[in-house]
Amino acid sequence: MSYRLLLGSCCVAALIGTASGQELDEQEIDEIVVTGTNIKGDQFQAVTPVDVYGREDVLSAGFSTASDLVTDIPANYGSEANRSAFTQNNTLGTAQVNLRGLGLGATLVLTNGRRNTLSSTFANDGSQFVDINQIPLSLIERAEVVKTGASAVYGSDAVAGVVNFVTRQGFEGIELDAQYQTTTEDSQEDLTLNFLAGFGSDSTHVTLAATYFDRSELRFTDRDFTDQGTEFEIATARPGSFVLLAPPADPDFAGTPVGRPIVDPSCAAAGGNPLTTPGGQFCQVSTREQFSLVPNEERLALWGDIRHEAPNGFGAFVEVSYADSEATVTGRPPSLPGAGASGALVVSPANQFNPFGAPAVFVGRPFDLTEGGVDETSESETWRVATGISHETDSGRRAEISYVHAENDFTIAFNDLLASVFFLPGTNVIRNDINVFGTAQTDPALANDPAIVEAATVSVPIDFESSMDVVDASISGAAGGLLDSGPIGYALGVQWRANRSGFDADDLFNTPGQLVFLFPTDDFEEETISAASVYGEAQIPLTDRVDLQAALRYESYSDGIGDTLDPKVAVTAEVADGLLLRGSVGTSFRAPTPLQTGGTTNQVGPIVNPCTGQRVAASLVTNGNSDLNPEEAVTYSAGFAYDNRRAGFRFSADYWRYDYEDVITRESVEAVAAGATCQTVAPGVVVPVADGLSVNPATGQISQIEVNFVNAGEIETDGLDVSLGYTRDTDSWGSFSADLMGTWVASFDVAETPDGPSVDRLGSRNVTSFTRPAPELRGNLQLGWELGPHRFTAITRYTDSYEDDLNGGAEIDSFTTLDLQYALTMNDTFGDKDTLIRIGAINVTDEDPPFVLDRGGYDPLLADPRGRLVYVGITQGF
């Protein structure tokens, strides 16, 4: 790309000039390394816009988790922070960042400026991400958000931007914190317990932290608005349908067609809805009671670090963290629909519950909640160790070598039936003492024996594993004597990192014929993608008010992925006291993960059969693609920041733009089904036919869709970020504050394929695209009043209306909520330590999420379904 080469050559020239300079004799104090650069400086002077969310922001908002904080960022939309039964097949209990709506893996997530491992599981679209739920929020001093590409500084994954969680370093004493939160309807509860301790000497400091989080479940049936949705209706449930293989012996069913699906005779009596379609008769049943809006969750996070600074400038640190989380959905049916791996489920004429007196193929779910629900659980375990040594001279030159190792183990279990128990030996004929008819629900005398259901039901786990190693060596400082306008800041470094991924499926998964529904899945032997990089960065004062930043990074990848050269150039100009103009242009990239290049994922999800119009559950398989190209982007930003600290006023506005191409995603399983040709294979039996689509020939129902990971088209998006803050201190009435933060998206154009047309996806739910919801406007307004020990906070959050592309462009209303909090600080309650008490309410007016004709009546990617939440919290220092 000629643009990259031109921009890169400018960066090289700047870096060469920097490296030849001499070290400054004196270094300015009170400077920090701000996220977005490796060079120390003032946050206000940062060439890249950085939003900072401090600990006070977390406390005043009543946040319990890191995902609460991230969803509050206006530029974050489309992340899976609110659990959904329809968007999180394999990611139960996780949460991610999705800056600019560019994808769950397009934002780099750091802890203290260093990488975290990707979660070993994957989202429905096949993307992998850093699970931010592993990060204990009580430990966070601040979260720094860079909302523009930063691959020239950090390497792969920093396409949309960077979120850096900075921990509370240097804390002295002990701090205990507890917060209890509950809905005002149906009592869904959260309990958070935090412990923090810090101690040390002038040269050595130790910090220890622990967080325990417990969340109770909220069912779909606990919220009336979910009853308005449509996605709960499914045609392969219980009661089901039957395909007669011979004329019925019972005269009551004389004339019933053979070879064509007919509805269960007890469909209506059991609460189903008999439907006649071109593919036959089906019993459409609502499965609303089987899903949860909020799962049971339990998390434990532990942290420990030790930092040492010797008088001679040498330093060392070690960080160790561990996080374990378990998420459970209770009351799930003990079986999946039986139209999968075992093919036809045949009911014998000898089956004591068969009213037809003829052999028939069953289409539906063999067991349901009437036979006793089971739990569906996922568990995630993450270890991370970071260590390093450094040396800093009196002149400010700093050298550091660091190493990070992290690994994640994610286990998810699927419920299915054992073929050896469910079938007669050596056949696919259902045991004669098992009732798969609706009479098991309508007549207690004909219900299935619980012992048989328990013996047939099995939980089949898949253990996903990922790990990461990063070795980084860098030197930074400031070179003087080259320019009259001031010293040139610089940073140079090399990095090697490796990402590994694999999974181990249960033996029942590995062996064909063991399970009734789930298709066999081979283990994915661990694969590694490594990268070696060299990078440099310079901050050059062109005048005493104009700075130029140039960054350049070269990375070379294993496994034939290739290499990339990514530059970034940025300029700041302080045109008046407190008024800063800034702009940047750079390139970013993201390499494919080992799972995307060599693995195979298997999910179970709802698919619409185009020949019947009915929703069925099918196995959805995505194969890895070794020919994937890295994702690439060109990013631009331009804006200004005004900070009048005497007047207590600050204001910034930044224009941004992304040209993002070769986006990695899975091929659309919905598009495969929708594009199928309907063919008549028998009188009255119409089946869909398409490449990658498998159909149960006995029933005509879709059993599996197989697709690949591909480089899709491109995303072009631009918009404006605005931030405004005002603080006024008075003599008698305390301190008043107002903070406004918003993101306006001007365009969101998407080409679904590399050569396809660009389509305007702004203000759309984007279900028919590989992208996610893209509202035009999101923002927060926070008002505060502090008088002595009392603090009052009010926060209004707004998400603009958008269109539902799945339902003819129907408008999804805007969503506005109001949060209130009162906080009381009692000073010196334990020696010189304070007590902080917080009482608040989230969504004070108890607003339901905007109605969506799908997914249970709301959009989980943008709305919280819980309604009004009230909480009380206390923080005590010792």
CORGISUL-V442083 format. One record per residue. N is the residue number from 1. RES is the residue in one small letter. SS is DSSP state (hx for helix, st for strand, lp for the rest). Layout:
((N:RES:SS) (N:RES:SS))
//
This chain:
((1:m:lp) (2:s:hx) (3:y:hx) (4:r:hx) (5:l:hx) (6:l:hx) (7:l:hx) (8:g:hx) (9:s:hx) (10:c:hx) (11:c:hx) (12:v:hx) (13:a:hx) (14:a:hx) (15:l:hx) (16:i:hx) (17:g:hx) (18:t:hx) (19:a:hx) (20:s:lp) (21:g:lp) (22:q:st) (23:e:st) (24:l:lp) (25:d:lp) (26:e:lp) (27:q:lp) (28:e:lp) (29:i:lp) (30:d:lp) (31:e:lp) (32:i:st) (33:v:st) (34:v:lp) (35:t:lp) (36:g:lp) (37:t:lp) (38:n:lp) (39:i:lp) (40:k:st) (41:g:st) (42:d:lp) (43:q:lp) (44:f:lp) (45:q:lp) (46:a:lp) (47:v:lp) (48:t:lp) (49:p:lp) (50:v:st) (51:d:st) (52:v:st) (53:y:st) (54:g:st) (55:r:hx) (56:e:hx) (57:d:hx) (58:v:hx) (59:l:hx) (60:s:hx) (61:a:hx) (62:g:lp) (63:f:lp) (64:s:lp) (65:t:lp) (66:a:hx) (67:s:hx) (68:d:hx) (69:l:hx) (70:v:hx) (71:t:hx) (72:d:lp) (73:i:lp) (74:p:lp) (75:a:lp) (76:n:st) (77:y:lp) (78:g:lp) (79:s:lp) (80:e:lp) (81:a:lp) (82:n:lp) (83:r:lp) (84:s:lp) (85:a:lp) (86:f:lp) (87:t:lp) (88:q:lp) (89:n:lp) (90:n:lp) (91:t:lp) (92:l:lp) (93:g:lp) (94:t:lp) (95:a:lp) (96:q:lp) (97:v:lp) (98:n:lp) (99:l:st) (100:r:lp) (101:g:lp) (102:l:lp) (103:g:lp) (104:l:lp) (105:g:lp) (106:a:lp) (107:t:st) (108:l:st) (109:v:st) (110:l:st) (111:t:st) (112:n:lp) (113:g:lp) (114:r:st) (115:r:st) (116:n:lp) (117:t:lp) (118:l:lp) (119:s:lp) (120:s:lp) (121:t:lp) (122:f:lp) (123:a:lp) (124:n:lp) (125:d:lp) (126:g:lp) (127:s:lp) (128:q:lp) (129:f:lp) (130:v:lp) (131:d:lp) (132:i:hx) (133:n:hx) (134:q:hx) (135:i:lp) (136:p:lp) (137:l:hx) (138:s:hx) (139:l:hx) (140:i:st) (141:e:st) (142:r:st) (143:a:st) (144:e:st) (145:v:st) (146:v:st) (147:k:lp) (148:t:lp) (149:g:lp) (150:a:lp) (151:s:hx) (152:a:hx) (153:v:hx) (154:y:hx) (155:g:lp) (156:s:lp) (157:d:lp) (158:a:lp) (159:v:lp) (160:a:lp) (161:g:st) (162:v:st) (163:v:st) (164:n:st) (165:f:st) (166:v:st) (167:t:st) (168:r:lp) (169:q:lp) (170:g:lp) (171:f:lp) (172:e:lp) (173:g:st) (174:i:st) (175:e:st) (176:l:st) (177:d:st) (178:a:st) (179:q:st) (180:y:st) (181:q:st) (182:t:st) (183:t:st) (184:t:lp) (185:e:lp) (186:d:lp) (187:s:lp) (188:q:lp) (189:e:st) (190:d:st) (191:l:st) (192:t:st) (193:l:st) (194:n:st) (195:f:st) (196:l:st) (197:a:st) (198:g:st) (199:f:st) (200:g:st) (201:s:lp) (202:d:lp) (203:s:lp) (204:t:st) (205:h:st) (206:v:st) (207:t:st) (208:l:st) (209:a:st) (210:a:st) (211:t:st) (212:y:st) (213:f:st) (214:d:st) (215:r:st) (216:s:lp) (217:e:lp) (218:l:st) (219:r:st) (220:f:hx) (221:t:hx) (222:d:hx) (223:r:lp) (224:d:hx) (225:f:hx) (226:t:hx) (227:d:hx) (228:q:hx) (229:g:lp) (230:t:lp) (231:e:lp) (232:f:lp) (233:e:st) (234:i:st) (235:a:lp) (236:t:lp) (237:a:lp) (238:r:lp) (239:p:lp) (240:g:lp) (241:s:st) (242:f:st) (243:v:st) (244:l:st) (245:l:lp) (246:a:lp) (247:p:lp) (248:p:lp) (249:a:lp) (250:d:lp) (251:p:hx) (252:d:hx) (253:f:hx) (254:a:lp) (255:g:lp) (256:t:lp) (257:p:lp) (258:v:lp) (259:g:lp) (260:r:lp) (261:p:st) (262:i:st) (263:v:st) (264:d:lp) (265:p:lp) (266:s:lp) (267:c:lp) (268:a:lp) (269:a:lp) (270:a:lp) (271:g:lp) (272:g:lp) (273:n:st) (274:p:st) (275:l:st) (276:t:st) (277:t:st) (278:p:lp) (279:g:lp) (280:g:st) (281:q:st) (282:f:st) (283:c:st) (284:q:st) (285:v:st) (286:s:st) (287:t:lp) (288:r:hx) (289:e:hx) (290:q:hx) (291:f:lp) (292:s:st) (293:l:st) (294:v:st) (295:p:lp) (296:n:st) (297:e:st) (298:e:st) (299:r:st) (300:l:st) (301:a:st) (302:l:st) (303:w:st) (304:g:st) (305:d:st) (306:i:st) (307:r:st) (308:h:st) (309:e:st) (310:a:lp) (311:p:lp) (312:n:lp) (313:g:lp) (314:f:st) (315:g:st) (316:a:st) (317:f:st) (318:v:st) (319:e:st) (320:v:st) (321:s:st) (322:y:st) (323:a:st) (324:d:st) (325:s:st) (326:e:st) (327:a:st) (328:t:st) (329:v:st) (330:t:st) (331:g:st) (332:r:st) (333:p:lp) (334:p:lp) (335:s:lp) (336:l:lp) (337:p:st) (338:g:lp) (339:a:lp) (340:g:lp) (341:a:lp) (342:s:lp) (343:g:lp) (344:a:lp) (345:l:st) (346:v:st) (347:v:st) (348:s:lp) (349:p:lp) (350:a:lp) (351:n:lp) (352:q:lp) (353:f:lp) (354:n:lp) (355:p:lp) (356:f:lp) (357:g:lp) (358:a:lp) (359:p:lp) (360:a:st) (361:v:st) (362:f:st) (363:v:st) (364:g:lp) (365:r:st) (366:p:lp) (367:f:lp) (368:d:lp) (369:l:hx) (370:t:hx) (371:e:hx) (372:g:lp) (373:g:lp) (374:v:st) (375:d:st) (376:e:st) (377:t:st) (378:s:st) (379:e:st) (380:s:st) (381:e:st) (382:t:st) (383:w:st) (384:r:st) (385:v:st) (386:a:st) (387:t:st) (388:g:st) (389:i:st) (390:s:st) (391:h:st) (392:e:st) (393:t:lp) (394:d:lp) (395:s:lp) (396:g:lp) (397:r:lp) (398:r:st) (399:a:st) (400:e:st) (401:i:st) (402:s:st) (403:y:st) (404:v:st) (405:h:st) (406:a:st) (407:e:st) (408:n:st) (409:d:st) (410:f:st) (411:t:st) (412:i:st) (413:a:st) (414:f:st) (415:n:st) (416:d:st) (417:l:st) (418:l:st) (419:a:hx) (420:s:hx) (421:v:hx) (422:f:hx) (423:f:st) (424:l:lp) (425:p:lp) (426:g:lp) (427:t:lp) (428:n:lp) (429:v:st) (430:i:st) (431:r:lp) (432:n:lp) (433:d:lp) (434:i:lp) (435:n:lp) (436:v:lp) (437:f:lp) (438:g:lp) (439:t:hx) (440:a:hx) (441:q:hx) (442:t:hx) (443:d:lp) (444:p:hx) (445:a:hx) (446:l:hx) (447:a:lp) (448:n:lp) (449:d:lp) (450:p:hx) (451:a:hx) (452:i:hx) (453:v:hx) (454:e:hx) (455:a:hx) (456:a:hx) (457:t:st) (458:v:st) (459:s:st) (460:v:st) (461:p:st) (462:i:st) (463:d:st) (464:f:st) (465:e:st) (466:s:st) (467:s:st) (468:m:st) (469:d:st) (470:v:st) (471:v:st) (472:d:st) (473:a:st) (474:s:st) (475:i:st) (476:s:st) (477:g:st) (478:a:st) (479:a:st) (480:g:st) (481:g:lp) (482:l:lp) (483:l:lp) (484:d:lp) (485:s:lp) (486:g:lp) (487:p:lp) (488:i:st) (489:g:st) (490:y:st) (491:a:st) (492:l:st) (493:g:st) (494:v:st) (495:q:st) (496:w:st) (497:r:st) (498:a:st) (499:n:st) (500:r:st) (501:s:st) (502:g:st) (503:f:st) (504:d:st) (505:a:st) (506:d:lp) (507:d:hx) (508:l:hx) (509:f:hx) (510:n:hx) (511:t:lp) (512:p:lp) (513:g:lp) (514:q:lp) (515:l:st) (516:v:lp) (517:f:lp) (518:l:lp) (519:f:lp) (520:p:lp) (521:t:lp) (522:d:lp) (523:d:lp) (524:f:st) (525:e:st) (526:e:st) (527:e:st) (528:t:st) (529:i:st) (530:s:st) (531:a:st) (532:a:st) (533:s:st) (534:v:st) (535:y:st) (536:g:st) (537:e:st) (538:a:st) (539:q:st) (540:i:st) (541:p:st) (542:l:lp) (543:t:lp) (544:d:lp) (545:r:lp) (546:v:st) (547:d:st) (548:l:st) (549:q:st) (550:a:st) (551:a:st) (552:l:st) (553:r:st) (554:y:st) (555:e:st) (556:s:st) (557:y:st) (558:s:lp) (559:d:lp) (560:g:lp) (561:i:lp) (562:g:st) (563:d:st) (564:t:st) (565:l:st) (566:d:st) (567:p:st) (568:k:st) (569:v:st) (570:a:st) (571:v:st) (572:t:st) (573:a:st) (574:e:st) (575:v:st) (576:a:st) (577:d:lp) (578:g:lp) (579:l:st) (580:l:st) (581:l:st) (582:r:st) (583:g:st) (584:s:st) (585:v:st) (586:g:st) (587:t:st) (588:s:st) (589:f:st) (590:r:st) (591:a:lp) (592:p:lp) (593:t:lp) (594:p:hx) (595:l:hx) (596:q:hx) (597:t:hx) (598:g:hx) (599:g:lp) (600:t:st) (601:t:st) (602:n:st) (603:q:st) (604:v:st) (605:g:st) (606:p:st) (607:i:st) (608:v:st) (609:n:lp) (610:p:lp) (611:c:lp) (612:t:lp) (613:g:lp) (614:q:lp) (615:r:st) (616:v:st) (617:a:st) (618:a:st) (619:s:st) (620:l:st) (621:v:st) (622:t:st) (623:n:st) (624:g:lp) (625:n:lp) (626:s:lp) (627:d:lp) (628:l:lp) (629:n:lp) (630:p:lp) (631:e:st) (632:e:st) (633:a:st) (634:v:st) (635:t:st) (636:y:st) (637:s:st) (638:a:st) (639:g:st) (640:f:st) (641:a:st) (642:y:st) (643:d:st) (644:n:st) (645:r:lp) (646:r:lp) (647:a:lp) (648:g:lp) (649:f:st) (650:r:st) (651:f:st) (652:s:st) (653:a:st) (654:d:st) (655:y:st) (656:w:st) (657:r:st) (658:y:st) (659:d:st) (660:y:st) (661:e:st) (662:d:lp) (663:v:lp) (664:i:st) (665:t:st) (666:r:st) (667:e:lp) (668:s:lp) (669:v:hx) (670:e:hx) (671:a:hx) (672:v:hx) (673:a:hx) (674:a:hx) (675:g:lp) (676:a:lp) (677:t:st) (678:c:st) (679:q:st) (680:t:st) (681:v:st) (682:a:st) (683:p:lp) (684:g:lp) (685:v:st) (686:v:st) (687:v:st) (688:p:st) (689:v:st) (690:a:lp) (691:d:lp) (692:g:lp) (693:l:st) (694:s:st) (695:v:st) (696:n:lp) (697:p:lp) (698:a:lp) (699:t:lp) (700:g:lp) (701:q:lp) (702:i:st) (703:s:st) (704:q:st) (705:i:st) (706:e:st) (707:v:st) (708:n:st) (709:f:st) (710:v:st) (711:n:st) (712:a:lp) (713:g:lp) (714:e:st) (715:i:st) (716:e:st) (717:t:st) (718:d:st) (719:g:st) (720:l:st) (721:d:st) (722:v:st) (723:s:st) (724:l:st) (725:g:st) (726:y:st) (727:t:st) (728:r:st) (729:d:st) (730:t:lp) (731:d:lp) (732:s:lp) (733:w:lp) (734:g:lp) (735:s:st) (736:f:st) (737:s:st) (738:a:st) (739:d:st) (740:l:st) (741:m:st) (742:g:st) (743:t:st) (744:w:st) (745:v:st) (746:a:st) (747:s:st) (748:f:st) (749:d:st) (750:v:st) (751:a:st) (752:e:lp) (753:t:lp) (754:p:lp) (755:d:lp) (756:g:lp) (757:p:lp) (758:s:st) (759:v:st) (760:d:st) (761:r:lp) (762:l:lp) (763:g:lp) (764:s:st) (765:r:lp) (766:n:lp) (767:v:lp) (768:t:lp) (769:s:lp) (770:f:lp) (771:t:lp) (772:r:lp) (773:p:lp) (774:a:lp) (775:p:lp) (776:e:lp) (777:l:st) (778:r:st) (779:g:st) (780:n:st) (781:l:st) (782:q:st) (783:l:st) (784:g:st) (785:w:st) (786:e:st) (787:l:st) (788:g:lp) (789:p:lp) (790:h:st) (791:r:st) (792:f:st) (793:t:st) (794:a:st) (795:i:st) (796:t:st) (797:r:st) (798:y:st) (799:t:st) (800:d:lp) (801:s:lp) (802:y:st) (803:e:st) (804:d:st) (805:d:hx) (806:l:hx) (807:n:hx) (808:g:lp) (809:g:lp) (810:a:st) (811:e:st) (812:i:st) (813:d:lp) (814:s:lp) (815:f:st) (816:t:st) (817:t:st) (818:l:st) (819:d:st) (820:l:st) (821:q:st) (822:y:st) (823:a:st) (824:l:st) (825:t:st) (826:m:st) (827:n:st) (828:d:st) (829:t:st) (830:f:st) (831:g:lp) (832:d:lp) (833:k:st) (834:d:st) (835:t:st) (836:l:st) (837:i:st) (838:r:st) (839:i:st) (840:g:st) (841:a:st) (842:i:st) (843:n:lp) (844:v:lp) (845:t:lp) (846:d:lp) (847:e:lp) (848:d:lp) (849:p:lp) (850:p:lp) (851:f:lp) (852:v:lp) (853:l:lp) (854:d:lp) (855:r:hx) (856:g:hx) (857:g:hx) (858:y:lp) (859:d:lp) (860:p:lp) (861:l:lp) (862:l:lp) (863:a:lp) (864:d:lp) (865:p:lp) (866:r:lp) (867:g:lp) (868:r:lp) (869:l:st) (870:v:st) (871:y:st) (872:v:st) (873:g:st) (874:i:st) (875:t:st) (876:q:st) (877:g:st) (878:f:lp))
//
